[in-house]
Amino acid sequence: MADQDPVFNIQRVYLKEASLEQPNSPAILLEQEQPSVEINLGVGADNIADGVFEITVTATVQTKIKDKTVFLAECKQAGIFEMRNIPEDQMGAVVGVACPQIVYPYLRGNVADLIQRAGFPPVHLAEINFQSMYEQQQAAQADGTPVITQ
């Protein structure tokens, strides 16, 4: 039956949120020391309608010199996906691996562009193995360890 075939469609990929703060400018820009860089990533999923999901990948990039923030950039890239008739045992991997792999390259470009437009060298986010990330989350949940997502 054709109406029971699995359906996977990308409806839209969009930048949901973006912000950049330079709380210690301009004084911090005169510092000669190299800043430290901290990057945090998170993946989220919301069922927004029957068979339609919003998948978000979030990146937070913070640079500091000593204890002072040079800049803090936060971006949330999202995609709307139609997913129907996908077997339940495969749905977690589609939501946790396939969809973030589609959204993440857009996030990488937007983060680099936002930071560069603020007058800093772009920060290029590394490639992410979402399969490994998903498997670690599954293992942690099986052990009863709380999984922290942003």
MIDREN-418926 format. One line per 4 residues: number of its first residue (from 0); their letters; for each residue z, y, x of N, C-alpha, C, O, CB. Coordinates in Angstrom, 1 decimal. Glycine has a CB too. Layout:
residues N
NUM	A	Z:Y:X:Z:Y:X:Z:Y:X:Z:Y:X:Z:Y:X | ...;
***
This chain:
residues 150
0	MADQ	0.0:-1.2:0.8:0.0:0.0:0.0:0.0:1.2:0.9:0.8:1.4:1.8:1.2:0.0:-0.9 | -0.9:2.1:0.6:-1.1:3.3:1.4:0.1:4.3:1.3:0.5:5.0:2.2:-2.3:4.1:1.0 | 0.8:4.3:0.1:1.9:5.3:-0.1:3.2:4.8:0.6:4.2:5.4:0.5:2.1:5.5:-1.5 | 3.2:3.6:1.2:4.3:3.0:1.9:4.1:3.1:3.4:5.0:2.7:4.2:4.6:1.6:1.5;
4	DPVF	2.9:3.6:3.8:2.7:3.8:5.3:3.6:4.8:5.9:3.9:5.8:5.2:1.2:4.2:5.5 | 4.1:4.6:7.1:4.9:5.7:7.7:4.1:7.0:7.9:2.9:7.0:8.2:5.4:5.2:9.1 | 4.9:8.1:7.7:4.3:9.4:7.8:5.1:10.2:8.8:6.3:10.2:8.7:4.3:10.1:6.4 | 4.4:10.8:9.7:5.1:11.7:10.7:4.2:12.9:10.9:3.1:12.7:11.6:5.4:10.9:12.1;
8	NIQR	4.5:14.0:10.4:3.7:15.2:10.6:4.6:16.4:11.1:5.7:16.6:10.7:3.1:15.6:9.2 | 4.0:17.2:12.0:4.6:18.4:12.5:4.2:19.5:11.5:3.0:19.8:11.4:4.2:18.7:14.0 | 5.1:20.1:10.8:4.8:21.2:9.9:4.7:22.5:10.6:3.8:23.3:10.4:5.8:21.3:8.8 | 5.7:22.7:11.5:5.8:24.0:12.2:6.7:23.9:13.4:7.7:23.2:13.3:6.2:25.1:11.3;
12	VYLK	6.4:24.6:14.5:7.3:24.8:15.6:7.5:26.3:15.8:6.6:27.0:15.8:6.8:24.1:17.0 | 8.8:26.7:15.9:9.1:28.1:15.9:10.3:28.4:16.7:11.2:27.6:16.9:9.2:28.7:14.5 | 10.4:29.7:17.2:11.6:30.1:17.9:12.6:30.6:16.8:12.3:31.6:16.1:11.2:31.3:18.9 | 13.7:29.9:16.7:14.7:30.2:15.6:15.6:31.3:16.0:15.9:32.2:15.2:15.5:28.9:15.3;
16	EASL	16.1:31.3:17.3:17.0:32.3:17.8:16.7:32.6:19.2:16.3:31.7:20.0:18.5:31.9:17.5 | 16.9:33.8:19.6:16.8:34.2:21.1:17.7:35.4:21.3:17.7:36.4:20.6:15.4:34.5:21.5 | 18.5:35.3:22.4:19.3:36.5:22.7:19.5:36.5:24.2:19.5:35.5:24.9:20.7:36.5:22.0 | 19.7:37.7:24.8:19.9:37.9:26.2:20.9:39.0:26.3:20.6:40.1:25.8:18.6:38.1:27.0;
20	EQPN	22.0:38.8:27.1:23.0:39.8:27.3:23.1:40.1:28.8:23.1:39.1:29.6:24.3:39.5:26.7 | 23.3:41.3:29.2:23.6:41.7:30.6:24.9:42.6:30.5:24.8:43.8:30.7:22.4:42.5:31.2 | 26.0:41.9:30.3:27.2:42.7:30.0:27.7:43.6:31.2:28.4:44.5:31.0:28.3:41.8:29.6 | 27.3:43.2:32.4:27.8:44.0:33.6:26.7:44.8:34.3:26.9:45.2:35.5:28.4:43.0:34.6;
24	SPAI	25.6:45.0:33.6:24.6:45.8:34.2:24.9:47.3:34.0:25.6:47.6:33.0:23.2:45.5:33.5 | 24.5:48.2:34.9:23.6:47.9:36.0:24.4:47.6:37.3:23.7:47.2:38.3:22.8:49.2:36.3 | 25.7:47.7:37.3:26.4:47.5:38.6:26.2:46.1:39.2:26.1:46.0:40.4:27.9:47.7:38.4 | 26.2:45.1:38.4:26.0:43.7:38.9:24.7:43.5:39.6:24.5:42.7:40.4:26.2:42.7:37.8;
28	LLEQ	23.7:44.3:39.2:22.3:44.2:39.8:22.3:44.7:41.2:21.3:44.4:41.9:21.3:45.0:38.9 | 23.3:45.4:41.7:23.3:45.9:43.0:24.0:44.9:44.0:23.9:45.0:45.2:24.1:47.2:43.1 | 24.6:43.8:43.4:25.2:42.7:44.2:24.1:42.0:45.0:23.0:41.8:44.6:26.0:41.7:43.3 | 24.5:41.6:46.3:23.5:40.9:47.1:23.7:39.4:47.1:22.9:38.7:47.5:23.7:41.4:48.6;
32	EQPS	24.8:39.0:46.6:25.2:37.5:46.5:24.3:36.8:45.5:23.9:37.4:44.5:26.7:37.3:46.2 | 23.9:35.5:45.8:23.2:34.7:44.9:24.0:34.3:43.7:25.2:33.9:43.9:22.6:33.5:45.6 | 23.6:34.4:42.5:24.4:34.0:41.4:24.4:32.5:41.2:23.4:31.8:41.6:23.9:34.7:40.1 | 25.4:32.0:40.6:25.4:30.6:40.2:24.8:30.5:38.8:24.8:31.5:38.0:26.9:30.0:40.1;
36	VEIN	24.2:29.4:38.5:23.4:29.2:37.2:24.0:28.0:36.5:24.1:26.9:37.1:21.9:29.0:37.5 | 24.4:28.1:35.3:24.8:27.0:34.4:23.9:26.9:33.2:23.7:27.9:32.6:26.3:27.3:34.0 | 23.5:25.7:33.0:22.5:25.5:31.9:23.1:24.4:31.0:23.5:23.3:31.4:21.1:25.1:32.4 | 23.2:24.7:29.7:23.6:23.7:28.7:22.5:23.5:27.6:21.9:24.5:27.2:25.0:24.1:28.0;
40	LGVG	22.3:22.2:27.3:21.3:21.9:26.3:22.0:21.2:25.1:23.0:20.5:25.3:20.2:21.1:26.9 | 21.4:21.4:23.9:21.9:20.6:22.8:20.7:20.3:21.8:19.7:21.0:21.8:23.0:21.4:22.0 | 20.9:19.3:21.0:19.9:18.9:20.0:20.6:18.8:18.7:21.7:18.2:18.6:19.2:17.5:20.5 | 20.0:19.3:17.7:20.5:19.2:16.3:19.4:18.8:15.3:18.2:19.0:15.6:21.1:20.5:15.9;
44	ADNI	19.9:18.2:14.2:18.9:17.8:13.2:19.5:18.1:11.8:20.7:17.8:11.6:18.6:16.3:13.3 | 18.7:18.6:10.9:19.1:18.9:9.5:18.1:18.4:8.6:16.9:18.6:8.8:19.4:20.4:9.3 | 18.5:17.6:7.6:17.6:17.2:6.5:17.5:18.3:5.5:18.5:18.6:4.8:18.1:15.9:5.8 | 16.4:19.0:5.5:16.2:20.3:4.7:15.6:20.0:3.3:15.7:20.8:2.4:15.4:21.3:5.4;
48	ADGV	14.9:18.9:3.2:14.4:18.5:1.9:14.1:17.0:2.0:14.2:16.4:3.1:13.0:19.3:1.6 | 13.7:16.4:0.9:13.4:14.9:0.9:12.3:14.6:1.9:11.1:15.0:1.7:13.0:14.4:-0.5 | 12.6:13.9:3.0:11.6:13.6:4.0:11.2:14.7:4.9:10.3:14.5:5.7:10.4:13.1:3.3 | 11.9:15.8:4.9:11.6:17.0:5.7:12.8:17.3:6.5:13.9:17.5:6.0:11.1:18.2:4.9;
52	FEIT	12.7:17.4:7.9:13.8:17.7:8.8:13.5:18.8:9.7:12.4:19.1:10.1:14.1:16.4:9.6 | 14.6:19.6:10.0:14.5:20.6:11.0:15.2:20.1:12.2:16.4:19.7:12.2:15.1:22.0:10.5 | 14.5:20.0:13.3:15.0:19.6:14.6:15.1:20.8:15.5:14.1:21.5:15.7:14.2:18.4:15.2 | 16.3:21.0:16.1:16.5:22.1:17.0:16.9:21.7:18.4:17.7:20.7:18.5:17.5:23.1:16.4;
56	VTAT	16.4:22.4:19.4:16.8:22.2:20.7:17.3:23.5:21.2:16.6:24.5:21.1:15.6:21.6:21.7 | 18.5:23.6:21.7:19.2:24.8:22.1:19.4:24.8:23.6:19.8:23.8:24.2:20.5:25.0:21.4 | 19.1:25.9:24.3:19.4:26.1:25.7:20.3:27.4:25.9:20.0:28.4:25.3:18.1:26.2:26.6 | 21.3:27.2:26.7:22.2:28.4:27.0:22.1:28.5:28.6:22.5:27.5:29.2:23.6:28.2:26.5;
60	VQTK	21.7:29.6:29.1:21.6:29.8:30.5:22.5:31.0:30.9:22.4:32.1:30.4:20.1:30.1:31.0 | 23.5:30.7:31.7:24.4:31.8:32.2:24.4:31.8:33.7:24.6:30.8:34.4:25.9:31.5:31.6 | 24.2:33.0:34.2:24.3:33.3:35.6:25.5:34.2:35.9:25.8:35.1:35.2:23.0:33.9:36.2 | 26.2:33.8:37.0:27.4:34.6:37.4:27.4:34.9:38.8:26.9:34.1:39.6:28.7:33.9:36.9;
64	IKDK	28.0:36.0:39.2:28.4:36.3:40.6:29.9:36.4:40.6:30.4:37.3:39.9:27.6:37.6:41.2 | 30.5:35.5:41.3:32.0:35.4:41.2:32.4:35.1:39.8:31.9:34.1:39.2:32.7:36.7:41.8 | 33.2:35.9:39.2:33.6:35.7:37.8:32.9:36.6:36.8:33.2:36.7:35.6:35.1:35.8:37.6 | 31.8:37.4:37.3:31.1:38.3:36.4:29.8:37.8:36.0:29.0:37.3:36.8:31.0:39.7:37.1;
68	TVFL	29.5:37.9:34.7:28.2:37.4:34.2:27.1:38.4:34.6:27.2:39.6:34.4:28.3:37.3:32.7 | 26.0:37.8:35.2:24.8:38.6:35.4:24.0:38.7:34.1:23.7:39.8:33.7:23.9:38.0:36.6 | 23.7:37.5:33.6:23.1:37.5:32.2:23.4:36.2:31.5:23.7:35.2:32.2:21.5:37.6:32.3 | 23.3:36.2:30.2:23.6:35.1:29.4:22.4:35.0:28.4:22.2:36.0:27.6:24.9:35.2:28.6;
72	AECK	21.6:34.0:28.5:20.5:33.8:27.6:20.7:32.6:26.7:21.1:31.5:27.2:19.1:33.7:28.4 | 20.4:32.8:25.4:20.5:31.6:24.5:19.3:31.6:23.7:18.8:32.6:23.1:21.8:31.8:23.6 | 18.6:30.4:23.6:17.4:30.2:22.8:17.6:28.9:22.0:18.1:27.9:22.5:16.2:30.2:23.7 | 17.1:29.0:20.7:17.1:27.8:19.9:15.7:27.7:19.4:15.2:28.5:18.6:18.1:27.9:18.7;
76	QAGI	15.0:26.6:19.8:13.7:26.3:19.3:13.8:25.3:18.3:14.5:24.3:18.4:12.8:25.9:20.6 | 13.0:25.4:17.2:13.1:24.5:16.1:11.7:24.0:15.7:10.7:24.6:16.0:13.7:25.1:14.9 | 11.7:22.8:15.1:10.5:22.3:14.5:10.8:21.7:13.1:11.9:21.2:12.9:9.9:21.2:15.4 | 9.8:21.8:12.2:10.0:21.2:10.9:9.0:20.0:10.9:7.8:20.1:11.2:9.6:22.2:9.7;
80	FEMR	9.6:18.8:10.6:8.9:17.6:10.7:9.0:16.9:9.3:10.0:16.8:8.7:9.4:16.7:11.8 | 7.8:16.4:8.9:7.8:15.5:7.7:7.9:14.1:8.2:7.0:13.6:9.0:6.6:15.7:6.8 | 8.9:13.3:7.7:9.0:11.9:8.1:9.4:11.1:6.9:10.4:11.3:6.3:10.2:11.8:9.2 | 8.4:10.2:6.6:8.6:9.4:5.4:8.3:7.9:5.7:7.4:7.6:6.6:7.8:9.9:4.2;
84	NIPE	9.0:7.0:5.1:8.7:5.6:5.2:8.8:5.1:6.6:8.2:4.1:7.0:7.3:5.2:4.7 | 9.7:5.7:7.4:10.0:5.2:8.7:11.2:4.3:8.6:12.2:4.7:8.0:10.3:6.4:9.7 | 11.1:3.1:9.2:12.2:2.2:9.1:13.5:2.8:9.6:13.5:3.5:10.6:11.9:0.9:9.9 | 14.6:2.5:8.9:15.9:3.1:9.2:16.3:2.9:10.6:16.9:3.8:11.3:17.0:2.6:8.2;
88	DQMG	16.0:1.7:11.2:16.4:1.4:12.5:15.6:2.2:13.6:16.0:2.2:14.7:16.3:-0.1:12.8 | 14.5:2.8:13.2:13.7:3.6:14.1:13.9:5.1:13.9:13.5:5.9:14.7:12.2:3.3:13.9 | 14.5:5.5:12.8:14.6:6.9:12.4:15.4:7.7:13.4:15.1:8.8:13.7:15.2:7.0:11.0 | 16.5:7.1:13.9:17.4:7.8:14.9:16.6:8.1:16.1:16.8:9.2:16.7:18.6:6.9:15.3;
92	AVVG	15.8:7.2:16.6:15.0:7.5:17.8:13.9:8.5:17.6:13.6:9.3:18.5:14.4:6.2:18.3 | 13.3:8.5:16.4:12.3:9.5:16.1:13.0:10.9:16.1:12.4:11.9:16.6:11.6:9.2:14.7 | 14.1:11.0:15.4:14.8:12.3:15.3:15.4:12.7:16.6:15.4:13.9:17.0:15.9:12.2:14.2 | 16.0:11.8:17.4:16.7:12.1:18.6:15.9:12.1:19.9:16.3:12.6:20.9:17.8:11.2:18.8;
96	VACP	14.6:11.5:19.8:13.8:11.5:21.0:12.4:12.1:20.8:12.1:13.0:21.5:13.6:10.0:21.4 | 11.7:11.6:19.8:10.3:12.0:19.6:10.2:13.5:19.3:9.4:14.3:19.8:9.6:11.2:18.6 | 11.0:13.9:18.3:11.0:15.3:17.8:11.4:16.3:18.9:10.7:17.3:19.2:11.8:15.5:16.6 | 12.6:16.1:19.6:12.9:17.0:20.7:11.9:17.1:21.8:11.8:18.1:22.4:14.3:16.6:21.2;
100	QIVY	11.2:15.9:22.1:10.2:16.0:23.1:9.0:16.9:22.7:8.4:17.5:23.6:9.7:14.6:23.4 | 8.8:17.0:21.5:7.7:17.9:21.0:8.2:19.4:21.1:7.4:20.2:21.5:7.3:17.6:19.5 | 9.4:19.6:20.7:10.0:21.0:20.6:10.3:21.6:22.0:10.1:22.8:22.2:11.2:21.0:19.7 | 10.8:20.7:22.9:11.3:21.2:24.2:10.4:22.0:25.0:10.8:23.0:25.6:11.8:20.0:25.0;
104	PYLR	9.1:21.7:25.2:8.2:22.5:26.0:8.1:23.9:25.5:8.0:24.8:26.3:6.8:21.9:26.0 | 8.2:24.1:24.2:8.1:25.5:23.7:9.4:26.3:24.1:9.4:27.4:24.5:8.0:25.5:22.1 | 10.5:25.5:24.0:11.8:26.1:24.4:11.8:26.5:25.9:12.2:27.6:26.3:13.0:25.2:24.2 | 11.3:25.7:26.7:11.2:25.9:28.2:10.4:27.2:28.4:10.9:28.1:29.2:10.5:24.8:28.9;
108	GNVA	9.3:27.4:27.8:8.5:28.6:28.0:9.2:29.8:27.5:9.1:30.9:28.1:7.2:28.4:27.3 | 9.8:29.7:26.3:10.5:30.9:25.8:11.7:31.3:26.6:11.9:32.5:26.8:10.9:30.6:24.3 | 12.4:30.4:27.1:13.6:30.7:28.0:13.1:31.4:29.3:13.6:32.5:29.6:14.4:29.4:28.4 | 12.1:30.9:29.9:11.6:31.5:31.1:11.0:32.9:30.8:11.2:33.8:31.6:10.4:30.6:31.7;
112	DLIQ	10.3:33.0:29.7:9.7:34.3:29.4:10.8:35.4:29.1:10.7:36.5:29.5:8.8:34.2:28.2 | 11.8:35.0:28.3:12.9:35.9:27.9:13.6:36.4:29.2:13.9:37.6:29.3:13.9:35.2:27.0 | 13.9:35.5:30.1:14.7:35.9:31.3:13.8:36.8:32.2:14.3:37.8:32.7:15.1:34.7:32.1 | 12.5:36.4:32.3:11.6:37.2:33.1:11.4:38.6:32.5:11.3:39.6:33.3:10.2:36.5:33.3;
116	RAGF	11.3:38.7:31.2:11.1:40.0:30.6:12.4:40.9:30.7:12.3:42.1:30.6:10.8:39.8:29.1 | 13.5:40.3:31.0:14.7:41.1:31.2:14.8:41.6:32.7:15.8:42.3:33.0:16.0:40.2:30.9 | 13.8:41.2:33.5:13.8:41.7:34.9:14.3:40.8:35.9:14.5:41.2:37.0:14.5:43.0:34.9 | 14.5:39.5:35.5:15.0:38.5:36.5:13.9:37.5:36.8:13.0:37.4:36.0:16.3:37.8:35.9;
120	PPVH	14.1:36.8:37.9:13.1:35.7:38.1:13.3:34.6:37.0:14.4:34.4:36.6:13.4:35.0:39.5 | 12.2:34.1:36.5:12.3:33.1:35.4:13.2:31.9:35.8:13.1:31.4:37.0:11.0:32.7:34.9 | 13.9:31.4:34.9:14.6:30.1:35.1:13.8:29.0:34.4:13.6:29.1:33.2:16.1:30.2:34.5 | 13.4:28.1:35.2:12.5:27.0:34.6:13.4:25.8:34.3:14.0:25.2:35.3:11.4:26.6:35.6;
124	LAEI	13.6:25.5:33.1:14.4:24.3:32.7:13.7:23.1:33.1:12.5:22.9:33.0:14.6:24.3:31.1 | 14.5:22.1:33.6:13.9:20.8:34.1:13.4:20.0:32.9:13.8:20.2:31.8:15.0:20.1:34.9 | 12.6:19.1:33.2:12.1:18.1:32.2:13.4:17.3:31.8:14.3:17.0:32.6:11.0:17.2:32.8 | 13.4:16.9:30.6:14.6:16.2:30.0:14.1:14.8:29.6:13.0:14.7:28.9:15.3:16.9:28.9;
128	NFQS	14.8:13.8:29.9:14.6:12.4:29.4:15.4:12.3:28.1:16.5:11.8:28.1:14.9:11.3:30.4 | 14.8:12.6:27.0:15.5:12.5:25.7:15.8:11.1:25.3:16.8:10.9:24.6:14.6:13.2:24.6 | 15.0:10.1:25.8:15.3:8.7:25.5:16.7:8.4:26.1:17.5:7.8:25.5:14.2:7.8:26.0 | 16.8:8.7:27.4:18.1:8.5:28.1:19.3:9.2:27.4:20.3:8.6:27.3:18.0:8.9:29.6;
132	MYEQ	19.0:10.5:27.1:20.1:11.3:26.4:20.5:10.6:25.1:21.7:10.5:24.8:19.5:12.7:26.2 | 19.5:10.1:24.3:19.8:9.5:23.0:20.5:8.2:23.2:21.5:7.9:22.5:18.4:9.2:22.3 | 20.2:7.4:24.2:20.8:6.1:24.5:22.3:6.4:24.9:23.2:5.6:24.6:20.1:5.4:25.6 | 22.5:7.4:25.7:23.9:7.7:26.1:24.7:8.1:24.9:25.9:7.7:24.8:23.9:8.9:27.2;
136	QQAA	24.2:8.9:24.0:24.9:9.3:22.8:25.2:8.1:21.9:26.3:8.0:21.4:24.0:10.3:22.0 | 24.2:7.2:21.8:24.4:5.9:21.0:25.5:5.1:21.6:26.4:4.6:20.9:23.1:5.1:20.9 | 25.6:5.0:23.0:26.6:4.2:23.7:27.9:4.8:23.5:28.9:4.1:23.3:26.2:4.1:25.2 | 28.0:6.2:23.6:29.3:6.9:23.4:29.8:6.7:22.0:31.0:6.5:21.8:29.1:8.3:23.7;
140	QADG	28.9:6.7:21.0:29.4:6.6:19.6:29.8:5.1:19.4:30.8:4.9:18.6:28.2:6.9:18.6 | 29.2:4.1:20.0:29.6:2.7:19.9:31.0:2.5:20.5:31.8:1.7:20.0:28.6:1.8:20.5 | 31.3:3.3:21.5:32.6:3.1:22.2:33.7:3.9:21.4:34.9:3.8:21.8:32.5:3.6:23.6 | 33.3:4.7:20.5:34.2:5.6:19.8:34.5:6.9:20.5:35.4:7.6:20.1:35.5:4.8:19.6;
144	TPVI	33.8:7.1:21.5:33.9:8.4:22.3:33.2:9.5:21.5:32.1:9.3:21.0:33.3:8.3:23.7 | 33.9:10.6:21.3:33.2:11.7:20.5:32.1:12.3:21.3:32.1:12.5:22.5:34.2:12.8:20.2 | 31.0:12.5:20.6:29.8:13.1:21.2:29.8:14.6:20.9:29.9:15.0:19.7:28.5:12.4:20.7 | 29.6:15.4:21.9:29.6:16.9:21.7:28.2:17.3:21.8:27.5:17.1:22.8:30.5:17.6:22.8;
148	TQ	27.7:17.9:20.7:26.4:18.5:20.7:26.5:20.0:20.3:27.5:20.4:19.7:25.4:17.8:19.7 | 25.6:20.8:20.8:25.6:22.2:20.5:24.7:22.6:19.4:24.6:23.7:19.0:25.3:23.0:21.8;
***
